Amino acid sequence: MGIVVAILFILQIISFMIMTLLYMKVSKFNNLEKKQQKLMHEMDQSIMAYLAEIKEENDRLIEQLNKRPVNKPSSKVAFPQTHSQNEETAAEPEKVQQKSHPVPVQFALRSYQKNAATTDSLEMAPLSDRDKAKQLLAEGKSVQEIAKELGKGQTEIELLLKFG
């Protein structure tokens, strides 16, 4: 009788341990789900901010294009004829149809060239220690080698890579 009670007591302790483990797993899953929801919300906010920035840039470009005088002739672009046009124009393949664009192409090109120039100048800016460490890690260097190259401690490099 005493052995049966001892076995039941042990089984009850094991069942409590299993229930505790299951509860911990469920709570971790719930925390993970909350973190995922938070990340999704942050991503939505980032995308919305990016789209708003693009919209403002497009609105600014359209405003600048609209301010430009309309009296100047727009550039002409040649388009070759297709065989699906009427017979009269299909009989003269040497002629090329001229079509004008309502949007000044050169103005838009200059605008994008200015943006490309500012992007290039940003790329040439010196890298921070965090960026250098990430770049060296991507090249396959160890934390010790990165620390030696940047003149920092290994722990500092590990923290830069972990939280950077």
N, C-alpha and C positions, 0 to 999 in steps of 0.2 A: 504494500500500500504506500509506503514511504517513497519507493522508487517511482511509482506512477505520479505522485504529487511533484517530485523533483523534475521529472520529464515534462510535465505540464507547465511547471514554473519556467523551465528553460525555453520551452516553445513559446510561452507568453512573452518572455524577454526578447526572443528572436523576432516575434511578430511586431512588437513595439519598435524595434530597431528598423525593421523593413518599412513600417509606416512612417517613421521619422525620415528615412532616406527618400521615400516617395514624396513626402511633403517638401523636402529640400529641393528635389528635382522640379517639382511643380512651381515652387516659388522662383527658382532660377529661370524657368521658362517664362513665367509672367514678367520678370524683370527684363528679360531679353526682348519680349514682345513690346514692352514700354519703350525700351531703347530704340527699337526698330521704328516705332511710331514717331518718336522724337526725330530720328534721322530723316524719315520720310517728310516730316513737316519742314525741317531745315532745308532739305533738297528742294521742296516745292517753293520755299521762300527764295532760295538762291536762283532758281530758274525764273521765277517771276521778276526778280530784280534784273537779271540778265536780259529778259525779254523787254522790260521797260527801258533799259539802257539802249537796246537796239532800236526800239520804237522812237526814242528821243533822237537818236542819231539819224534815223531815216527821215523823221519830221524836219530836222535841221537841214538835211540835204535837200529835201523837197522845197523848203522855204527858200534856200539859197538859189535853187534852180528857178523858182517862180519869180524871184527878184531880178533875175537876169533879163535884159531887154529882149523883146520878142522881134524887133525890127531887123536884127541881123539874120542873114540866111543860115539855115541849119545845114550841117554837112550832108552830102549826098552819098548814099551807099548803093553800089550796084548789086542787083540780084539776078542770077541767070534765070531764064525762062524754063518752065517745065513743059513736058509734052501734053499735059492735061489742059493747056490754055486753048483758046479758040484757034481755028485753022489759019486765020489771017496772020496772027503773030507767030504761029508755029512755022510758017513758011519762011520767016526771016530769022534764022538762029543767030546771026551775027549781032543783032541788036540786043542791047541789055537794058532792062527796065530800071529806071532811076526812082528811088523812093526816099523821101525825107523823113528824118526822125524828129518827133516833137521834143525829145529830151536832148539837150546839148551833151554829146558824148564826151567831148574834150574836158568839159567842166567836171563831169563825174570822174573821169580818169585822174584829173589833177587832185581831186578830193581824196581818192583812194591812194594815190601816190604819197600824199602828205601823211595819211594814216600808216602806210607801210614804213615811211621814214621814222616816225615816232616809235613804231614797234621795233625797228632795227636798233634804235638808240637805247631802248629799254633792254634789249637782249645783250648789249655790250656792257651793261652796268656790271660792276664787280659782284661776284657771288658772296653771299653770307657764309659763315662757317657751317651753318646747317645745310645749305645747298651744296657746298663743297663736299661735306661729309656724305650726303646722299649720293652725289655724283661718284665719289670714290667707291662707295659701297656697291653701286650699280656696276662699276668697272671690275668688281670682284675682289677688292682689297679687304683685308681683315680690319677689325676694330683697332688692333695694335698699330697696324701700318697707317691707318687714317689718323690716329692720335699722334703718331710720330711726325707725319707730314704736316699736320695743322699746328703742331706744337701745343697740344692740349692733352689732358689726362684721359685715360681710357674710359673712366666712369662718365666724364663729361660728354665724350663722343657717344657713348651708349645712350645717355639721356637725350642728346640732340636727335639721335636716330629714332629713339622710342617715341618721343613726344613731338617730333618735328613734322 
